[in-house]
Amino acid sequence: MASASGVARNDRSAQEQLWRANPSPSKGMEAAFEIHGSPGPFAEVRGDVAYQATNCNYVTSEWAGARASPSRMMPVSVSRTGTNGFVATVYRDGMQDEDYYGTGVCHWELTSIRVGFSATGAKSDTVYVVHLVGKDIHPGAVITQHFWRGDYPSLPGAVETSNAGRRDAEGFGPDFRSNLFSIVATLREKK
């Protein structure tokens, strides 16, 4: 069954075709990442951002009466700024606010910034992930994420290992605390 937009209501991939990136975003922030006590070089750094329009929804299952809010994840370019520094430009208005369903304007919010750091980009590398969400995403935010150095560049025999670290170094056992490095994320208004 089609919605007012002419798109099948329970087809998420068709829904995603409706949602548009803002062609002229203006509310930019720089997300800077500085690695302290690096266990080695990080040659591969990838990022993405997520947006959600919580004031809108569409039918995902008429039978169950299920609905979902539009959400979109998009890659973001991360550039090196020095030996252990990286920066990404993200936009709070990266998605186009508009009336996608004929029920009022959907207002998109930047809900997530995620950046993964790996030694070489090989599938076996550990990816150290800094994930900023909700309350973390505002100019002036400074977030420190601590990681265990013991799985750099990879754990023997491991495939596709991800390490989310901890915000509080005390969350690591006493034997691990002396073998940590950190990544500090700083958000600032883009001029």
C-alpha contacts under 8 A as a table, 3 or more apart, distances in Angstrom:
res1	aa1	res2	aa2	distance
1	M	8	A	5.39
1	M	9	R	6.34
2	A	5	S	7.38
2	A	6	G	5.07
2	A	7	V	4.98
2	A	8	A	4.17
2	A	9	R	5.60
3	S	6	G	5.21
3	S	7	V	5.55
3	S	8	A	6.12
3	S	9	R	5.51
3	S	101	Y	7.36
4	A	7	V	7.54
4	A	101	Y	5.99
4	A	102	G	6.42
5	S	100	Y	6.94
5	S	101	Y	5.70
5	S	102	G	7.29
7	V	11	D	7.86
7	V	14	A	6.34
7	V	15	Q	6.79
8	A	11	D	5.63
8	A	14	A	6.92
8	A	15	Q	7.79
9	R	12	R	7.85
9	R	15	Q	7.53
9	R	58	Y	6.49
9	R	59	V	5.30
9	R	60	T	6.27
10	N	58	Y	7.75
10	N	59	V	5.65
10	N	60	T	4.04
10	N	61	S	5.81
10	N	62	E	7.76
11	D	14	A	5.32
11	D	15	Q	6.29
11	D	60	T	7.01
12	R	15	Q	4.84
12	R	16	E	6.15
12	R	60	T	7.49
13	S	16	E	5.12
13	S	17	Q	6.68
14	A	17	Q	5.26
14	A	18	L	7.12
15	Q	18	L	5.39
15	Q	19	W	7.00
15	Q	70	P	7.96
16	E	19	W	5.35
16	E	70	P	7.84
16	E	72	R	7.56
17	Q	20	R	7.57
18	L	100	Y	6.84
19	W	70	P	7.91
19	W	95	M	7.71
19	W	96	Q	7.42
19	W	100	Y	7.30
20	R	95	M	6.02
20	R	96	Q	5.50
21	A	94	G	5.86
21	A	95	M	4.20
21	A	96	Q	5.36
22	N	25	P	5.62
22	N	93	D	6.89
22	N	94	G	5.19
22	N	95	M	4.56
22	N	96	Q	4.30
22	N	97	D	7.88
23	P	96	Q	7.68
25	P	28	G	7.31
25	P	91	Y	6.46
25	P	92	R	7.99
25	P	93	D	5.56
25	P	94	G	5.60
25	P	95	M	7.97
26	S	91	Y	7.15
26	S	93	D	6.89
27	K	91	Y	5.45
27	K	92	R	5.51
27	K	93	D	5.82
27	K	190	K	7.72
28	G	89	T	6.59
28	G	90	V	5.65
28	G	91	Y	4.32
28	G	92	R	6.34
28	G	93	D	7.82
28	G	189	E	6.35
28	G	190	K	5.12
28	G	191	K	7.89
29	M	89	T	5.74
29	M	90	V	5.38
29	M	91	Y	6.12
29	M	92	R	7.63
29	M	139	P	6.91
29	M	187	L	6.44
29	M	188	R	5.47
29	M	189	E	4.51
29	M	190	K	4.62
30	E	87	V	6.59
30	E	88	A	5.76
30	E	89	T	4.61
30	E	90	V	6.32
30	E	186	T	7.94
30	E	187	L	5.64
30	E	188	R	5.35
30	E	189	E	6.31
30	E	190	K	5.66
31	A	87	V	5.57
31	A	88	A	5.20
31	A	89	T	6.19
31	A	90	V	7.11
31	A	185	A	6.55
31	A	186	T	5.73
31	A	187	L	4.62
31	A	188	R	6.76
32	A	85	G	7.27
32	A	86	F	5.77
32	A	87	V	4.31
32	A	88	A	6.52
32	A	184	V	7.96
32	A	185	A	5.55
32	A	186	T	5.14
32	A	187	L	6.37
33	F	85	G	5.67
33	F	86	F	5.07
33	F	87	V	6.06
33	F	183	I	6.35
33	F	184	V	5.51
33	F	185	A	4.56
33	F	186	T	6.52
34	E	84	N	5.72
34	E	85	G	4.56
34	E	86	F	6.54
34	E	183	I	5.53
34	E	184	V	5.21
34	E	185	A	6.68
35	I	38	S	5.95
35	I	84	N	5.14
35	I	85	G	6.46
35	I	181	F	7.49
35	I	182	S	5.84
35	I	183	I	4.44
35	I	184	V	6.48
36	H	84	N	7.50
36	H	181	F	5.88
36	H	182	S	5.23
36	H	183	I	6.17
36	H	184	V	7.76
37	G	180	L	7.60
37	G	181	F	4.88
37	G	182	S	6.73
38	S	41	P	7.23
38	S	84	N	7.64
38	S	181	F	5.84
38	S	182	S	7.56
39	P	149	R	5.97
39	P	152	Y	6.70
39	P	181	F	7.13
40	G	119	A	7.29
40	G	152	Y	7.71
40	G	153	P	7.84
41	P	84	N	7.95
41	P	119	A	5.85
42	F	45	V	7.10
42	F	117	F	6.14
42	F	118	S	5.32
42	F	119	A	4.27
42	F	120	T	6.56
43	A	117	F	7.86
43	A	118	S	6.58
43	A	119	A	5.39
43	A	120	T	5.08
43	A	121	G	6.98
44	E	117	F	5.99
44	E	118	S	5.26
44	E	119	A	6.30
44	E	120	T	5.57
44	E	121	G	5.03
45	V	78	V	6.64
45	V	115	V	6.95
45	V	116	G	5.64
45	V	117	F	4.62
45	V	118	S	6.43
46	R	75	P	7.91
46	R	76	V	7.47
46	R	77	S	7.08
46	R	78	V	6.31
46	R	115	V	5.61
46	R	116	G	5.38
46	R	117	F	6.83
47	G	75	P	5.87
47	G	76	V	5.14
47	G	77	S	6.48
47	G	78	V	6.43
47	G	88	A	7.98
47	G	113	I	7.40
47	G	114	R	5.49
47	G	115	V	4.13
47	G	116	G	6.26
48	D	73	M	6.73
48	D	74	M	5.43
48	D	75	P	4.08
48	D	76	V	4.85
48	D	113	I	6.06
48	D	114	R	5.41
48	D	115	V	6.56
49	V	73	M	5.64
49	V	74	M	5.42
49	V	75	P	6.31
49	V	76	V	6.55
49	V	90	V	7.53
49	V	110	L	7.30
49	V	111	T	7.60
49	V	112	S	5.39
49	V	113	I	4.58
49	V	114	R	6.27
50	A	71	S	7.14
50	A	72	R	5.62
50	A	73	M	4.25
50	A	74	M	6.36
50	A	110	L	6.01
50	A	111	T	5.57
50	A	112	S	4.91
50	A	113	I	6.67
51	Y	71	S	5.50
51	Y	72	R	5.28
51	Y	73	M	6.40
51	Y	94	G	7.97
51	Y	95	M	7.31
51	Y	108	W	6.18
51	Y	109	E	5.34
51	Y	110	L	4.51
51	Y	111	T	5.28
51	Y	112	S	7.01
52	Q	69	S	6.93
52	Q	70	P	5.74
52	Q	71	S	4.22
52	Q	72	R	6.51
52	Q	108	W	5.32
52	Q	109	E	5.45
52	Q	110	L	6.77
52	Q	111	T	6.56
53	A	56	C	5.85
53	A	69	S	6.04
53	A	70	P	5.43
53	A	71	S	6.43
53	A	106	C	5.79
53	A	107	H	5.26
53	A	108	W	4.23
53	A	109	E	6.24
54	T	57	N	7.29
54	T	69	S	5.48
54	T	70	P	7.20
54	T	106	C	7.84
54	T	107	H	7.43
54	T	108	W	7.38
55	N	69	S	7.47
55	N	106	C	6.13
55	N	107	H	6.61
56	C	69	S	5.66
56	C	70	P	6.92
56	C	105	V	7.97
56	C	106	C	5.50
56	C	107	H	7.82
57	N	67	R	6.05
57	N	68	A	5.14
57	N	69	S	4.26
57	N	70	P	6.34
58	Y	67	R	5.32
58	Y	68	A	5.61
58	Y	69	S	6.54
58	Y	70	P	7.59
58	Y	101	Y	7.98
59	V	62	E	6.41
59	V	65	G	7.21
59	V	66	A	5.98
59	V	67	R	4.41
59	V	68	A	6.65
60	T	65	G	7.73
60	T	66	A	5.45
60	T	67	R	5.14
60	T	68	A	6.49
61	S	64	A	5.38
61	S	65	G	5.64
61	S	66	A	5.00
61	S	67	R	6.97
62	E	65	G	4.82
62	E	66	A	6.59
63	W	66	A	7.87
76	V	88	A	6.87
76	V	89	T	7.51
76	V	90	V	7.21
77	S	88	A	5.93
77	S	89	T	7.46
78	V	86	F	6.45
78	V	87	V	5.51
78	V	88	A	4.58
78	V	89	T	7.77
79	S	86	F	5.39
79	S	87	V	5.33
79	S	88	A	6.39
80	R	83	T	7.58
80	R	84	N	7.81
80	R	85	G	5.83
80	R	86	F	4.31
80	R	87	V	6.48
81	T	84	N	7.60
81	T	85	G	4.92
81	T	86	F	5.07
81	T	87	V	6.70
82	G	85	G	4.87
82	G	86	F	7.11
89	T	190	K	7.77
90	V	94	G	7.72
91	Y	94	G	4.93
91	Y	110	L	7.51
92	R	109	E	6.47
92	R	110	L	5.16
93	D	96	Q	7.20
93	D	108	W	7.23
93	D	109	E	7.09
93	D	110	L	7.28
94	G	110	L	7.61
95	M	108	W	6.16
96	Q	108	W	7.30
97	D	105	V	6.31
97	D	106	C	5.49
97	D	107	H	5.05
97	D	108	W	6.12
98	E	104	G	7.68
98	E	105	V	4.60
98	E	106	C	5.46
98	E	107	H	7.24
99	D	102	G	5.68
99	D	103	T	6.64
99	D	104	G	5.08
99	D	105	V	4.01
99	D	106	C	5.75
100	Y	103	T	7.81
100	Y	104	G	7.81
100	Y	105	V	7.11
100	Y	106	C	6.91
101	Y	104	G	7.30
110	L	134	G	7.96
110	L	137	I	7.96
111	T	133	V	5.62
111	T	134	G	5.37
111	T	137	I	7.65
112	S	131	H	7.05
112	S	132	L	5.61
112	S	133	V	4.51
112	S	134	G	6.72
112	S	137	I	7.60
113	I	131	H	5.87
113	I	132	L	5.08
113	I	133	V	6.53
113	I	137	I	7.87
114	R	129	V	6.88
114	R	130	V	5.73
114	R	131	H	4.35
114	R	132	L	6.19
115	V	129	V	5.71
115	V	130	V	5.40
115	V	131	H	6.57
116	G	127	V	5.63
116	G	128	Y	5.38
116	G	129	V	4.36
116	G	130	V	6.45
117	F	127	V	5.33
117	F	128	Y	5.07
117	F	129	V	6.46
118	S	121	G	5.66
118	S	125	D	6.02
118	S	126	T	5.99
118	S	127	V	4.76
118	S	128	Y	6.46
118	S	153	P	7.24
119	A	122	A	7.86
119	A	125	D	6.41
119	A	126	T	7.62
119	A	152	Y	7.49
119	A	153	P	5.57
120	T	125	D	6.96
121	G	125	D	6.47
122	A	125	D	5.37
123	K	159	V	6.36
123	K	160	E	5.53
124	S	154	S	6.19
124	S	155	L	7.92
124	S	157	G	7.99
124	S	158	A	6.10
124	S	159	V	4.58
124	S	160	E	5.31
124	S	161	T	6.93
125	D	152	Y	7.54
125	D	153	P	5.51
125	D	154	S	4.63
125	D	155	L	7.77
125	D	159	V	7.53
125	D	160	E	6.66
125	D	161	T	6.70
126	T	151	D	6.62
126	T	152	Y	6.40
126	T	153	P	5.95
126	T	154	S	4.87
126	T	155	L	7.24
126	T	160	E	6.73
126	T	161	T	4.74
126	T	162	S	5.47
126	T	163	N	6.73
127	V	160	E	7.79
127	V	161	T	6.26
127	V	162	S	4.70
127	V	163	N	6.00
128	Y	147	F	7.47
128	Y	162	S	6.05
128	Y	163	N	4.82
128	Y	164	A	6.05
128	Y	165	G	7.28
129	V	162	S	7.00
129	V	163	N	6.08
129	V	164	A	5.00
129	V	165	G	7.34
130	V	145	Q	6.75
130	V	164	A	6.63
130	V	165	G	7.92
130	V	183	I	7.63
130	V	185	A	7.95
131	H	164	A	7.82
132	L	136	D	5.57
132	L	137	I	6.51
133	V	136	D	5.43
133	V	137	I	6.17
134	G	137	I	5.73
135	K	138	H	7.31
136	D	141	A	6.28
136	D	143	I	7.56
137	I	141	A	6.87
137	I	187	L	7.41
138	H	141	A	5.79
138	H	187	L	6.57
138	H	188	R	7.61
139	P	187	L	4.98
139	P	188	R	4.36
139	P	189	E	5.43
140	G	186	T	6.89
140	G	187	L	5.49
140	G	188	R	5.46
140	G	189	E	7.94
141	A	185	A	7.87
141	A	186	T	5.77
141	A	187	L	5.33
141	A	188	R	7.53
142	V	184	V	6.88
142	V	185	A	5.62
142	V	186	T	4.49
142	V	187	L	6.60
143	I	167	R	7.65
143	I	184	V	5.66
143	I	185	A	5.10
143	I	186	T	6.55
144	T	167	R	5.89
144	T	182	S	6.57
144	T	183	I	5.83
144	T	184	V	4.36
144	T	185	A	6.29
145	Q	165	G	6.12
145	Q	166	R	5.50
145	Q	167	R	4.57
145	Q	168	D	7.43
145	Q	182	S	5.50
145	Q	183	I	5.35
145	Q	184	V	6.32
146	H	165	G	5.32
146	H	166	R	5.20
146	H	167	R	5.91
146	H	168	D	6.99
146	H	169	A	5.98
146	H	180	L	6.44
146	H	181	F	5.79
146	H	182	S	4.33
146	H	183	I	6.57
147	F	163	N	7.34
147	F	164	A	7.57
147	F	165	G	4.57
147	F	166	R	6.66
147	F	180	L	5.41
147	F	181	F	5.44
147	F	182	S	5.94
148	W	151	D	6.86
148	W	165	G	7.23
148	W	176	F	6.87
148	W	177	R	7.84
148	W	179	N	6.06
148	W	180	L	4.61
148	W	181	F	6.56
149	R	152	Y	5.64
149	R	179	N	5.73
149	R	180	L	5.36
149	R	181	F	6.36
150	G	155	L	7.95
150	G	179	N	7.20
151	D	154	S	5.00
151	D	155	L	5.01
152	Y	155	L	7.10
154	S	158	A	7.02
154	S	161	T	7.52
155	L	158	A	5.33
155	L	161	T	7.83
158	A	161	T	6.50
166	R	169	A	6.51
166	R	171	G	6.79
166	R	172	F	7.91
168	D	171	G	5.57
169	A	172	F	5.81
169	A	177	R	6.71
170	E	173	G	7.29
170	E	174	P	7.96
170	E	177	R	7.38
172	F	176	F	6.02
172	F	177	R	5.93
173	G	176	F	5.42
173	G	177	R	6.44
174	P	177	R	5.40
174	P	178	S	7.68
175	D	178	S	6.82
176	F	179	N	5.44
176	F	180	L	7.01
177	R	180	L	5.82
